[in-house]
Amino acid sequence: MPVSVKAFFGLCVLLVAWPAYYDIMFIFFPPAHYLADLAKLPSGWAQKTHSVDVLGRLIQMAIWGSILLGIGSLAAFGRRNWARWVLVSALVFSQVFWLGLSLYLHVHYQLRTSFWPDYIHENWSTRGAFIDAAVEFFLIVLVFSPDARPWFRRDTAVT
């Protein structure tokens, strides 16, 4: 297995493990501002809101993790060319989808502010957003690197 394919799968694991760590930390140690917001709600609503938040994070983590690791392992270990294309398409689509949704909402509600500064502030104002985008970019570069191309050809024997 080429080094770039090993690094590709390592980045797939990182893209699952890093958000999963933050979700688990949120579930067991919620931030103070979240607890303050829950304290403002009636007691029955606070418990239901927290349960929905936890369940939503767990479902999102399970779905995204299984997609990323499943397709990533098919590409890396199963040498499936379609799997690398599907994974890259899913990563690009997820970025384009949120950009398009933000642009649609901005135009639909005829907001008077400029779109790009608002979008950048809401989606790129944290260090984690930059790291996530960089990891996704390197994941795409690694899986399509010249070192990885022979790995996905079935007709050649690669050791």
C-alpha positions, 0 to 999 in steps of 0.5 A, a space after each residue: 500500500 502506498 504511503 499516500 493511501 495510508 496517509 489518506 486513511 489516517 486522515 479519514 480516521 482523523 476526520 471522524 475521531 476529532 469531531 467525535 472527541 468534541 461531541 463526547 466532551 460536549 455530552 459529558 462536560 457541556 460548556 458553561 454558556 450552554 448550561 446557562 441557556 438551558 437554565 433559562 428554560 423551564 425544567 421539562 424543556 431543559 431536559 428535553 432540549 439536552 436530550 435532543 442535542 445529545 441524540 442529534 450529536 450521536 446520530 450525526 457522529 454515527 452517520 458521518 463516521 460510518 460513511 467516511 470510514 466505510 467508504 474510506 476503507 473501501 478506497 484504501 484497503 479494497 482498492 475501489 476507484 469508485 469509493 475514492 470518487 464518492 468520498 471526494 464528491 461527498 466532501 466537496 458536496 458538503 462544502 458546496 451545499 452549505 455555501 449554496 444554502 447560506 447564499 439562498 437564505 441570504 438572497 431569499 430573506 433579502 438581507 442588507 448585509 454583504 454575503 461573503 463577510 457574513 458567510 466567512 464569519 459564520 463558517 470560517 471564524 474558528 481555528 477548527 474550521 480552518 483545520 477541518 478544511 485543510 485536512 479535507 483538502 489534503 485528503 483529496 490531494 493524497 487520494 489523487 496523488 501520482 503515488 496513489 494512482 497505481 493502487 486503484 488500477 486493478 490490472 496492475 499488480 501493486 505490492 
